[in-house]
Amino acid sequence: MDIESRPLLGKSDSKCFVIFLTCMAAMGGLLFGYDTGIVSGSMLLIKDDFKLSSVWQEAIVSATIGAAAVFALISGTLVDVLGRKTVIMASSFIFTAGAVVMALSPVDLKEVLLVGRLIVGAAIGFASMSVPVYIAEAAPTNIRGSLVTMNQLFITIGILLSSIVAGAFSTNKDNGWRYMLGLAGVPSVIQFFGFFFLPESPRWLISKGRHTQARSALERIRGTQDVADELNLIQQSVNEMSEENKYNAFQAFVLMMKTQPVRRALVLGCLLQLFGQFSGINTVIYYSGTILRMSGFPSDLAIWLVCIPFAVNFLFTFIGVYAVERAGRRILTLSSFIGIIIALVVLGLGFWLSDEHSPSIHHHLDNSSICHTKYQTCGTCIKDDNCGFCWEKKDPDTSGYCLHVYKTHPERYAEPEVNTTSYNESLCNKTYDTKNYGWANDFCPTDYSWMAVLGLALFVMSFAPGLGPNPWTINSEIYPLWARGTGISIATAVNWAANLGVSFSFLTLLETITTYGTFFLYAGTSFVGFVTLYFLLPETKNRSLEEIEQLFMTEAYRARRESQRQYNVQSAAYRSDIHDDSPPIM
């Protein structure tokens, strides 16, 4: 039996069906959040098993972002040609394939893991475009806004879930990362088979002239045969959209550049996305486990502590949904910048204090190795990839050794190659006393670890309700209808490009300008963003599209436009051309 011709549901059952449809579609958002978040915890194990350099770590993280950007652009065409349902099912299949490739990656072939991350990125690109469109077109008008926001909510749930799964498998040093990455295939399989029982978007069916199937699909979703009025509205909307899309993307962009208020709106939209990414948000999502480990927490604890910023991100997303129509876009965005700057300063100060109070190397062994003789502090010792720091937990300041690492397990062992008469062999070799002694190759024990947890929590607490959703909300409001699709696409491309740049440069920045220097740099760019948007960002709350367009007009443009309108009123030859969607005045 064809999906669209199944028996109708009752009104109450129809509401449940729409919620089921929304949740099944929003699994794409959950997978988006999970696959971007899980790399934070899994990377703590992956980097040692695969012996990844900083560049390779950045590549593994950033590959997903780059692929998502490319395939998001492709999906814009595919959802119109193949349909929303088909693209979503394709994304779930690709998610599953990517999860399998990553989980089975041989540790001597990091290229396979990279390919798996690229495959997942393609799935994210498809899902990020198709899922919101499908939900919006299937949802009843009175609850459409709430259902569409479910996708964003599921993204934060996926990010939080990734931190819980990472914590659960963190004790499995050899294969834990395989389970972390492979489990993404479970919800994608559920989504794929679940969509066999869901209809295609009625709006897409109408746009393809398949009116009978569109009626059947809408009747099934609404649970009634009384859908004639809604079908007529959908048909009218499709016709209007065809008129609005009379410019292709290049023509629309050229016209946007020639039109003063639209050009100014585009600059604002792109700057919002740019400064949102340059605040360093994705270093928190992708590298929070690494940040916490560098701040002094062992891997097992760092993986679990990632749950704190991710849980805060999830909870404070609700505040943004509630406050955006009450406090307004401008005040939320600027307040978000202030909180982010404070959080980044806390992070920077925490790492600076840790560096200034790095434990000393008190026991220099009689050996020609650089690890045993050259370095004076833990901080300088661990910067050498061949060395690690061993200390007595009750007094790290007076018990430090700088020792060689095992190449196969640098996170866990020191190499017992020195003269055993020089130190107690049981301290830091393969059988060292983990209760009384600590060992680390990429962090130092410190009293300032709490500042990293506080800084990350403050960061997402500030970002989630303001700078997280508002660039998307504002971009959807500031363009006229004829330029909206092109404007949002360009701003989205800026977002992905900035995202890629920040995530791919993070570890390199840590090595070149220090950890605290990196966070102070992000604080500086956030301050520039605050000052810039303070002067450029107007309040768009409770304003019509025409009123918003007025906000971006210069006095000269407004006078020229008014003069043109008066001329048109006086000239009968131009009366038929006066309508809201006519080409703008240059």
C-alpha positions as CSV (number, residue, x, y, z in Angstrom):
1,M,0.0,0.0,0.0
2,D,1.3,3.5,-0.9
3,I,2.2,5.5,2.2
4,E,0.0,8.4,1.2
5,S,-3.0,6.2,0.8
6,R,-3.0,4.6,4.2
7,P,-6.2,4.9,6.3
8,L,-6.8,8.3,7.9
9,L,-6.1,8.9,11.6
10,G,-8.4,10.6,14.0
11,K,-7.8,14.1,15.2
12,S,-6.1,13.1,18.4
13,D,-4.1,10.4,16.7
14,S,-3.1,12.9,14.0
15,K,-1.5,15.1,16.6
16,C,0.5,12.2,18.0
17,F,1.4,11.3,14.4
18,V,2.8,14.8,13.7
19,I,4.8,14.6,16.9
20,F,6.1,11.2,15.9
21,L,6.9,12.5,12.4
22,T,8.8,15.5,13.9
23,C,10.8,13.4,16.4
24,M,11.7,10.9,13.6
25,A,12.9,13.7,11.4
26,A,14.7,15.5,14.2
27,M,16.8,12.4,14.7
28,G,18.8,14.0,11.9
29,G,19.5,16.9,14.3
30,L,20.4,14.4,17.1
31,L,22.9,12.7,14.8
32,F,24.2,16.1,13.8
33,G,24.8,17.0,17.5
34,Y,26.1,13.5,18.4
35,D,28.7,13.3,15.7
36,T,30.0,16.8,16.2
37,G,30.1,16.3,20.0
38,I,31.5,12.8,20.3
39,V,34.8,13.8,18.8
40,S,35.6,15.8,21.9
41,G,35.6,12.7,24.2
42,S,36.8,10.1,21.7
43,M,39.8,12.2,20.6
44,L,41.4,11.7,24.0
45,L,41.7,8.0,23.1
46,I,42.0,8.2,19.3
47,K,45.0,10.5,19.3
48,D,47.2,8.0,21.2
49,D,46.0,4.8,19.4
50,F,46.5,6.5,16.0
51,K,49.5,8.5,17.1
52,L,48.0,11.6,15.7
53,S,49.9,14.9,15.4
54,S,48.2,18.2,16.1
55,V,47.6,18.7,12.4
56,W,46.0,15.2,12.0
57,Q,43.8,15.9,15.1
58,E,42.6,19.1,13.5
59,A,42.0,17.3,10.2
60,I,39.9,14.5,11.9
61,V,37.8,17.2,13.6
62,S,37.5,19.6,10.7
63,A,36.9,17.0,7.9
64,T,33.3,16.7,9.1
65,I,32.8,20.4,9.0
66,G,34.2,20.9,5.5
67,A,32.2,18.0,4.1
68,A,29.0,19.3,5.8
69,A,29.5,22.7,4.2
70,V,29.9,21.2,0.7
71,F,27.0,18.8,1.0
72,A,24.7,21.4,2.6
73,L,25.0,23.4,-0.6
74,I,24.3,20.3,-2.7
75,S,21.3,19.3,-0.6
76,G,19.6,22.6,-1.4
77,T,19.1,21.3,-4.9
78,L,18.5,17.7,-4.0
79,V,15.6,18.5,-1.7
80,D,13.9,20.2,-4.5
81,V,14.7,17.5,-7.2
82,L,14.4,14.3,-5.2
83,G,12.1,15.3,-2.3
84,R,12.6,16.1,1.4
85,K,11.9,12.5,2.5
86,T,14.3,10.9,0.1
87,V,17.2,13.2,1.2
88,I,16.5,12.6,4.9
89,M,16.6,8.8,4.3
90,A,19.8,9.2,2.3
91,S,21.3,11.1,5.2
92,S,20.4,8.4,7.7
93,F,21.9,5.8,5.4
94,I,25.1,7.8,5.0
95,F,25.2,8.4,8.8
96,T,25.2,4.6,9.3
97,A,27.9,4.0,6.7
98,G,30.1,6.7,8.3
99,A,29.6,5.2,11.8
100,V,30.6,1.7,10.6
101,V,33.7,3.0,8.7
102,M,34.9,5.0,11.8
103,A,34.2,2.1,14.2
104,L,36.2,-0.4,12.1
105,S,39.1,1.9,11.3
106,P,42.5,0.1,11.6
107,V,44.8,2.0,14.0
108,D,47.6,1.9,11.5
109,L,45.4,3.6,8.8
110,K,44.3,7.0,10.1
111,E,43.2,7.8,6.6
112,V,40.3,5.4,7.0
113,L,39.1,7.3,10.1
114,L,39.4,10.5,8.1
115,V,37.2,9.1,5.4
116,G,34.7,8.0,8.0
117,R,34.6,11.6,9.3
118,L,34.1,12.9,5.8
119,I,31.2,10.5,5.2
120,V,29.5,11.7,8.4
121,G,30.1,15.3,7.3
122,A,28.2,14.6,4.1
123,A,25.3,13.2,6.1
124,I,25.3,16.2,8.4
125,G,25.2,18.5,5.3
126,F,22.1,16.6,4.0
127,A,20.3,16.6,7.3
128,S,21.0,20.2,8.3
129,M,19.1,21.3,5.1
130,S,16.4,18.8,4.7
131,V,15.1,18.1,8.2
132,P,14.0,21.7,9.1
133,V,12.3,22.0,5.7
134,Y,10.4,18.7,6.1
135,I,9.2,19.5,9.6
136,A,8.1,23.0,8.6
137,E,6.1,21.8,5.6
138,A,4.4,18.9,7.5
139,A,3.6,20.7,10.7
140,P,0.2,22.4,11.4
141,T,0.4,26.2,11.3
142,N,-0.5,26.7,14.9
143,I,2.4,24.6,16.2
144,R,4.9,25.0,13.4
145,G,7.3,27.2,15.2
146,S,7.5,24.9,18.2
147,L,8.0,21.8,16.1
148,V,10.7,23.4,13.9
149,T,12.7,24.3,17.1
150,M,12.6,20.6,18.0
151,N,15.4,20.1,15.5
152,Q,17.7,22.6,17.4
153,L,16.7,21.0,20.7
154,F,17.6,17.5,19.3
155,I,21.0,18.9,18.3
156,T,21.7,19.9,21.9
157,I,20.4,16.5,23.1
158,G,22.8,14.8,20.7
159,I,25.7,16.8,21.9
160,L,24.8,16.0,25.6
161,L,24.3,12.3,24.7
162,S,27.7,12.2,23.1
163,S,29.4,13.3,26.3
164,I,27.5,10.6,28.4
165,V,28.4,7.9,25.9
166,A,32.0,9.0,25.9
167,G,32.1,8.9,29.6
168,A,30.6,5.4,29.7
169,F,33.2,4.0,27.4
170,S,36.2,6.0,28.6
171,T,37.6,3.2,30.7
172,N,37.9,1.0,27.7
173,K,41.3,2.3,26.5
174,D,41.7,0.1,23.5
175,N,38.3,0.0,21.9
176,G,36.2,2.6,23.7
177,W,36.5,5.1,20.9
178,R,35.1,2.5,18.5
179,Y,31.9,2.2,20.5
180,M,31.6,6.0,20.8
181,L,31.8,6.5,17.1
182,G,29.9,3.4,16.1
183,L,26.9,3.9,18.2
184,A,25.9,6.8,16.0
185,G,24.6,4.1,13.6
186,V,21.8,3.1,15.9
187,P,19.5,6.2,15.7
188,S,20.3,6.5,12.0
189,V,19.1,3.0,11.4
190,I,15.9,3.7,13.4
191,Q,15.4,6.9,11.4
192,F,15.9,5.2,8.0
193,F,13.3,2.4,8.6
194,G,10.9,4.8,10.4
195,F,10.7,7.0,7.3
196,F,9.3,4.1,5.3
197,F,6.1,4.8,7.2
198,L,6.1,8.5,6.8
199,P,4.7,10.5,3.9
200,E,6.5,12.9,1.6
201,S,6.1,16.7,2.1
202,P,2.7,17.7,0.6
203,R,4.2,21.0,-0.5
204,W,7.0,19.3,-2.4
205,L,4.4,17.0,-4.1
206,I,2.3,20.0,-5.2
207,S,5.4,21.7,-6.5
208,K,5.9,18.7,-8.7
209,G,2.3,18.6,-9.9
210,R,1.5,15.5,-8.0
211,H,-1.8,16.8,-6.5
212,T,-3.5,13.5,-5.8
213,Q,-0.5,12.2,-3.8
214,A,-0.3,15.6,-2.0
215,R,-3.9,15.4,-1.0
216,S,-3.5,11.9,0.3
217,A,-0.3,12.8,2.2
218,L,-1.9,15.9,3.8
219,E,-5.1,13.9,4.7
220,R,-2.9,11.4,6.5
221,I,-0.9,14.0,8.4
222,R,-4.0,16.0,9.4
223,G,-6.2,13.0,10.1
224,T,-9.1,14.4,8.1
225,Q,-10.3,14.7,4.5
226,D,-11.1,18.4,5.0
227,V,-7.9,19.7,3.6
228,A,-9.0,21.6,0.5
229,D,-8.4,25.1,2.0
230,E,-4.9,24.1,3.1
231,L,-4.1,22.6,-0.3
232,N,-5.2,25.9,-1.9
233,L,-2.9,27.9,0.4
234,I,0.0,25.6,-0.3
235,Q,-0.6,25.9,-4.1
236,Q,-0.8,29.7,-3.7
237,S,2.5,29.7,-1.7
238,V,4.2,27.6,-4.4
239,N,3.1,30.0,-7.1
240,E,4.3,33.0,-5.1
241,M,7.6,31.4,-4.4
242,S,8.1,30.7,-8.1
243,E,7.5,34.5,-8.7
244,E,9.9,35.4,-5.8
245,N,12.6,33.1,-7.2
246,K,12.6,34.8,-10.7
247,Y,16.2,35.8,-10.0
248,N,18.9,33.1,-10.0
249,A,21.5,33.1,-7.2
250,F,24.0,35.1,-9.2
251,Q,21.5,37.7,-10.3
252,A,20.1,38.0,-6.8
253,F,23.6,38.5,-5.4
254,V,24.5,41.2,-8.0
255,L,21.2,43.0,-7.2
256,M,21.9,42.7,-3.5
257,M,25.2,44.4,-4.0
258,K,23.6,47.3,-5.9
259,T,20.8,47.8,-3.4
260,Q,22.1,49.8,-0.4
261,P,19.8,48.5,2.5
262,V,20.1,44.9,1.3
263,R,23.9,45.2,1.0
264,R,24.1,46.6,4.5
265,A,21.8,43.8,5.8
266,L,24.0,41.1,4.1
267,V,27.2,42.6,5.7
268,L,25.4,42.4,9.1
269,G,24.2,38.9,8.5
270,C,27.7,37.7,7.6
271,L,29.3,39.5,10.5
272,L,26.9,37.9,12.9
273,Q,27.9,34.4,11.7
274,L,31.6,35.3,11.5
275,F,31.9,36.7,15.1
276,G,29.7,33.9,16.4
277,Q,32.3,31.4,15.2
278,F,35.4,33.5,16.0
279,S,34.2,33.5,19.7
280,G,35.6,30.0,19.7
281,I,32.4,28.1,20.3
282,N,33.4,25.1,18.3
283,T,36.6,24.7,20.3
284,V,34.3,24.0,23.2
285,I,32.2,21.5,21.2
286,Y,35.0,19.7,19.5
287,Y,37.9,20.1,22.0
288,S,36.3,20.4,25.4
289,G,37.8,17.1,26.5
290,T,41.2,18.2,25.3
291,I,40.8,21.6,27.0
292,L,39.9,19.9,30.3
293,R,42.7,17.4,30.1
294,M,45.2,20.2,29.4
295,S,43.8,22.0,32.5
296,G,45.0,19.2,34.7
297,F,42.2,16.6,34.7
298,P,43.1,12.9,33.8
299,S,41.4,11.6,30.7
300,D,38.8,9.4,32.5
301,L,37.6,12.4,34.5
302,A,37.9,14.9,31.6
303,I,35.6,12.9,29.5
304,W,32.9,12.9,32.2
305,L,33.4,16.6,32.9
306,V,32.5,17.4,29.3
307,C,28.9,16.6,30.4
308,I,28.9,19.9,32.3
309,P,29.2,22.4,29.5
310,F,27.1,20.2,27.2
311,A,24.3,20.0,29.8
312,V,24.5,23.7,30.3
313,N,24.3,24.2,26.5
314,F,21.1,22.1,26.4
315,L,19.4,23.8,29.3
316,F,20.2,27.4,28.3
317,T,18.9,26.8,24.8
318,F,15.4,26.9,26.4
319,I,16.2,30.4,27.8
320,G,17.0,31.6,24.3
321,V,13.7,30.3,22.9
322,Y,11.8,32.0,25.7
323,A,13.7,35.3,25.8
324,V,14.1,36.1,22.1
325,E,10.6,37.5,21.7
326,R,10.7,39.2,25.1
327,A,14.1,40.7,25.6
328,G,14.8,41.1,21.9
329,R,17.5,40.1,19.5
330,R,19.9,43.0,20.1
331,I,20.1,42.8,23.9
332,L,20.4,39.0,23.9
333,T,23.2,39.1,21.3
334,L,25.2,41.9,23.0
335,S,24.7,40.4,26.4
336,S,25.9,37.1,25.0
337,F,29.1,38.7,23.9
338,I,29.8,40.1,27.4
339,G,29.3,36.7,29.0
340,I,31.5,35.0,26.4
341,I,34.3,37.6,26.9
342,I,34.2,37.0,30.7
343,A,34.3,33.2,30.2
344,L,37.2,33.4,27.8
345,V,39.2,35.6,30.3
346,V,38.5,33.0,33.0
347,L,39.8,30.2,30.8
348,G,42.8,32.2,29.8
349,L,43.7,33.2,33.4
350,G,43.2,29.6,34.5
351,F,45.8,28.3,32.0
352,W,48.1,31.2,32.7
353,L,48.1,30.6,36.4
354,S,48.6,26.9,35.8
355,D,51.6,27.7,33.6
356,E,53.1,30.1,36.1
357,H,52.8,27.6,38.9
358,S,53.9,24.5,37.0
359,P,55.5,21.9,39.3
360,S,59.3,21.7,39.2
361,I,61.4,18.8,38.1
362,H,63.1,18.0,41.4
363,H,64.7,14.6,40.5
364,H,67.1,14.7,37.5
365,L,68.3,11.2,36.8
366,D,71.8,10.3,35.8
367,N,71.0,9.6,32.1
368,S,71.9,11.2,28.8
369,S,68.3,11.5,27.7
370,I,66.9,15.0,27.3
371,C,63.9,14.1,29.3
372,H,66.0,13.3,32.4
373,T,68.4,16.3,32.2
374,K,67.2,19.3,30.2
375,Y,63.7,20.3,31.5
376,Q,63.2,22.2,34.8
377,T,59.3,22.2,35.0
378,C,56.4,20.0,34.2
379,G,55.2,22.6,31.6
380,T,58.4,22.4,29.6
381,C,58.7,18.6,30.0
382,I,55.3,17.8,28.5
383,K,55.8,20.1,25.5
384,D,58.3,17.5,24.3
385,D,56.3,14.7,22.6
386,N,58.8,12.2,23.9
387,C,58.5,13.1,27.5
388,G,56.0,12.9,30.3
389,F,55.7,14.0,34.0
390,C,55.6,11.6,36.9
391,W,54.7,12.9,40.4
392,E,53.7,11.8,43.8
393,K,50.1,12.8,44.2
394,K,50.4,14.1,47.8
395,D,53.2,16.5,46.8
396,P,53.7,17.1,43.1
397,D,55.8,20.2,43.7
398,T,58.7,18.2,45.3
399,S,58.4,14.8,43.6
400,G,58.6,15.4,39.9
401,Y,60.4,13.3,37.3
402,C,60.5,14.0,33.6
403,L,60.7,10.6,31.9
404,H,60.4,9.0,28.5
405,V,57.0,7.7,27.3
406,Y,56.0,4.4,25.7
407,K,55.3,5.1,22.1
408,T,52.3,2.8,22.0
409,H,50.6,4.2,25.2
410,P,52.0,7.7,25.8
411,E,49.1,8.7,28.0
412,R,49.5,5.8,30.4
413,Y,53.1,4.7,30.8
414,A,56.7,6.0,31.2
415,E,59.4,3.9,29.7
416,P,61.6,2.2,32.4
417,E,64.8,2.7,30.5
418,V,66.8,4.6,33.2
419,N,69.0,3.1,35.9
420,T,66.7,1.6,38.4
421,T,69.1,2.5,41.2
422,S,68.4,6.1,40.5
423,Y,64.7,6.0,41.3
424,N,62.0,3.6,42.4
425,E,61.1,1.6,39.2
426,S,57.6,1.0,40.5
427,L,56.6,4.6,40.4
428,C,56.0,5.4,36.8
429,N,56.7,2.4,34.7
430,K,54.1,0.0,33.3
431,T,53.2,-1.2,36.9
432,Y,53.3,2.2,38.6
433,D,51.3,2.8,41.7
434,T,48.3,4.7,40.3
435,K,46.9,5.3,43.8
436,N,49.9,7.3,45.0
437,Y,51.6,8.4,41.8
438,G,50.4,10.3,38.7
439,W,51.6,10.3,35.2
440,A,50.8,12.5,32.2
441,N,52.3,13.4,28.9
442,D,50.1,16.4,27.9
443,F,49.0,18.1,31.1
444,C,50.4,19.1,34.5
445,P,48.9,18.8,38.0
446,T,47.5,22.1,39.1
447,D,45.3,23.8,41.6
448,Y,43.5,25.8,38.9
449,S,41.7,23.1,37.0
450,W,38.4,24.3,38.4
451,M,38.8,27.5,36.3
452,A,38.5,25.4,33.1
453,V,35.2,23.9,34.1
454,L,33.9,27.2,35.2
455,G,35.1,29.0,32.1
456,L,33.6,26.3,29.7
457,A,30.2,26.4,31.7
458,L,30.1,30.2,31.6
459,F,30.9,30.2,27.9
460,V,28.0,27.9,26.8
461,M,25.8,29.6,29.4
462,S,26.3,32.9,27.6
463,F,26.4,31.5,24.0
464,A,23.4,29.2,24.0
465,P,20.6,31.8,24.5
466,G,22.1,34.6,22.4
467,L,24.9,34.2,20.0
468,G,23.9,30.6,19.2
469,P,20.4,31.1,17.7
470,N,20.3,34.8,17.0
471,P,22.5,34.9,13.9
472,W,20.1,32.5,12.3
473,T,17.0,34.3,13.6
474,I,18.2,37.7,12.5
475,N,19.3,36.5,9.1
476,S,15.8,35.1,8.4
477,E,14.3,38.6,9.1
478,I,16.6,41.2,7.5
479,Y,16.3,40.4,3.8
480,P,13.4,41.1,1.5
481,L,11.7,38.1,0.0
482,W,13.5,38.2,-3.3
483,A,16.9,38.2,-1.6
484,R,16.2,36.0,1.4
485,G,17.4,32.6,0.0
486,T,20.6,34.1,-1.4
487,G,21.3,36.2,1.7
488,I,20.9,33.2,4.1
489,S,23.0,31.0,1.9
490,I,25.9,33.4,1.8
491,A,25.7,34.0,5.6
492,T,25.6,30.2,6.1
493,A,28.6,29.8,3.9
494,V,30.5,32.3,6.1
495,N,29.4,30.4,9.2
496,W,30.8,27.1,7.8
497,A,34.0,28.7,6.6
498,A,34.7,30.4,9.9
499,N,33.8,27.2,11.7
500,L,36.3,25.3,9.6
501,G,39.0,27.9,10.1
502,V,38.6,28.0,13.9
503,S,38.5,24.2,14.4
504,F,41.4,23.5,12.1
505,S,43.7,26.1,13.7
506,F,42.9,25.6,17.4
507,L,45.6,23.0,18.3
508,T,48.1,24.9,16.1
509,L,47.4,28.1,18.0
510,L,47.8,26.2,21.3
511,E,51.3,25.3,20.3
512,T,52.4,28.6,18.8
513,I,50.8,31.3,21.2
514,T,50.2,29.0,24.2
515,T,46.9,27.8,25.6
516,Y,46.1,31.0,27.6
517,G,47.2,33.1,24.6
518,T,44.7,31.3,22.4
519,F,41.8,32.0,24.7
520,F,42.8,35.6,25.2
521,L,42.9,35.9,21.4
522,Y,39.3,34.6,21.2
523,A,38.3,37.1,24.0
524,G,39.9,39.9,21.8
525,T,38.0,38.9,18.7
526,S,34.8,38.7,20.7
527,F,35.4,42.2,22.0
528,V,35.8,43.4,18.5
529,G,32.5,41.6,17.6
530,F,30.7,43.3,20.5
531,V,31.9,46.8,19.5
532,T,31.1,46.2,15.9
533,L,27.6,44.9,16.4
534,Y,26.9,47.5,19.1
535,F,27.0,50.1,16.3
536,L,25.5,47.9,13.4
537,L,22.9,45.7,14.9
538,P,19.3,47.1,15.1
539,E,16.4,45.6,17.1
540,T,14.2,43.6,14.7
541,K,11.7,42.3,17.4
542,N,8.1,43.0,16.5
543,R,8.9,44.7,13.3
544,S,7.4,44.0,9.8
545,L,9.7,43.2,6.9
546,E,9.1,46.7,5.5
547,E,10.0,48.3,8.8
548,I,13.2,46.2,9.0
549,E,14.2,47.3,5.5
550,Q,13.8,50.9,6.7
551,L,16.3,50.3,9.5
552,F,19.1,49.6,6.9
553,M,18.4,52.6,4.7
554,T,20.5,55.7,4.6
555,E,18.8,59.1,4.5
556,A,19.9,59.6,0.9
557,Y,18.5,56.2,-0.2
558,R,15.2,56.8,1.7
559,A,14.8,60.2,0.0
560,R,15.6,58.7,-3.5
561,R,13.1,55.9,-2.9
562,E,10.4,58.3,-1.8
563,S,10.9,60.4,-4.8
564,Q,10.7,57.4,-7.1
565,R,7.5,56.3,-5.4
566,Q,5.9,59.7,-5.9
567,Y,6.9,59.7,-9.5
568,N,5.3,56.2,-10.0
569,V,2.0,57.4,-8.4
570,Q,1.8,60.3,-10.7
571,S,2.6,58.3,-13.8
572,A,-0.2,56.1,-15.1
573,A,2.3,54.1,-17.1
574,Y,3.9,52.8,-14.0
575,R,0.8,52.1,-11.9
576,S,0.8,48.4,-12.8
577,D,4.4,48.0,-11.6
578,I,3.7,49.2,-8.1
579,H,3.8,46.1,-5.7
580,D,5.8,45.0,-2.7
581,D,8.0,42.5,-4.5
582,S,9.1,44.7,-7.4
583,P,12.9,45.0,-8.0
584,P,14.4,47.4,-5.5
585,I,15.5,51.0,-6.1
586,M,19.3,51.2,-6.6
